[in-house]
Amino acid sequence: MLKVITDLTQTSDDLHRRWFADENLNLYIWQDASHAITQFQISYQLNDDDLVLTWNDNIGLSSHQVDSGSDDPARAKASPVLVKSSKANIDYVRKLFEESGQKLEHDLYEFIFRKLPT
């Protein structure tokens, strides 16, 4: 079950960030002053790939893979970055979220679940 992570630095005066995690996924949420969700990210692993689904109120849903940098031992490791990916498995994410998100606030759970297409 997703549990709230309280050790989270707030970096924006405009948006409040929240973080929930369990062994299957991480959920990051950005909310405005009225508590409306403006963006969320769900990160998960599938076939040894680190993947991220992002939804925001301007663009909608997008899928990314974490590029962790060069595996060449002769080069310095770069910072991980998100790159567009078609590897998302929405059905898998819906199942994970359905199982892990049951203890989230009902409105929060329903909002995110509705944004994950069937």
N, C-alpha and C positions, 0 to 999 in steps of 0.2 A: 504494500500500500504506500502511496505517495505520502511523504512526510515533509512538513515545512522546514526549510533550512533558514535559520534566523541570522546566521553570520554572513550577511549580504550588505555590501556597501552601496548606498544610494548615490548615483552619479548625476542625476538630473533633478533640477527643481520642479520641472514640469510633470515628470512621470515617476510613479512609484513602482519599483521592481519587486517581484516575489519569485521565490525559487522553491520547487518541490522536487523530491528525488526518492527513488527506490532502486532496487537492484536491476530493474529493466529499463528505466527511462528517467530523464530529467525534464522538468517542465519549468519554463521561465515565462513570467507574465509581466507585462507593462500595463499599468493602469493610470488614467488621468485623475485630476482632482475630484471628479465626480464618481470615481471608482469604475468608470467604463473601461473595458479592455481595449487597448489600442493595438496590441501586438502580443503574440505568444510564440514560443519555440518549444518543440518537443524533440529532444535528442535521444537516439537509440542506436543499438547495434544490430546489424543484419549481415550474416555471412562475413564476419570479421571487418565489416565496413562501419565507420562511424557516420551516421546519417542524421540530418536535421530537417524537420518540417517547420516552416515559418509561416505564420499568418499575420497579416496586418491589415488595418482598416483601409489602406490606400491601394494595396496591390492584390490582396487575397492570399491564397495559399501558394507556396513555392517549396521546392525540394533542393537540398544541398547535401554535399558530402564534405566531410572534414578532410582537407589535404594537410597532413601533418608535417610536410616538408620532405626534404631529401633523405633517403635511406643510405646515401653514400657516406661511409665512415670517414672519407677524406675531406668532407665538407661540413661546415657548421650546420646544425639543424635550424631550419627557419621556424618562425612562429606559425602555428596552425591557422589556416584560413578556410572559409567556406567557399566552395565552388559549386556551380549549378550541377545538378545530377538528375538523372532519370531513374535512379535505382530505388526510389521510394516505393514502399509497399504499404499503401494506405490501409488495406484490410488488416495487415499485421499491426500497424500502429493503432488502429481503432480497437483491436482486440487487447493489446497491451494497456491502452488507456482505459478501456472499459473495466479491466481487472484492477489496475493500479489506482484509478481515480475515484473509486467508490466513496472514499471518506472525505473527498474535497467538498467544499461548500456546494450545495445543490446548483445554484445559479451558475457558478463557475464551471462546474462539471458539464452542465447542459450546454453552455455557450460554446465550450471547446469541442464537445462531442458533435454538435451540429455543424461545426466548421470542417469536420473531417468527412469528405464525400464517401458515399457508399459505392 
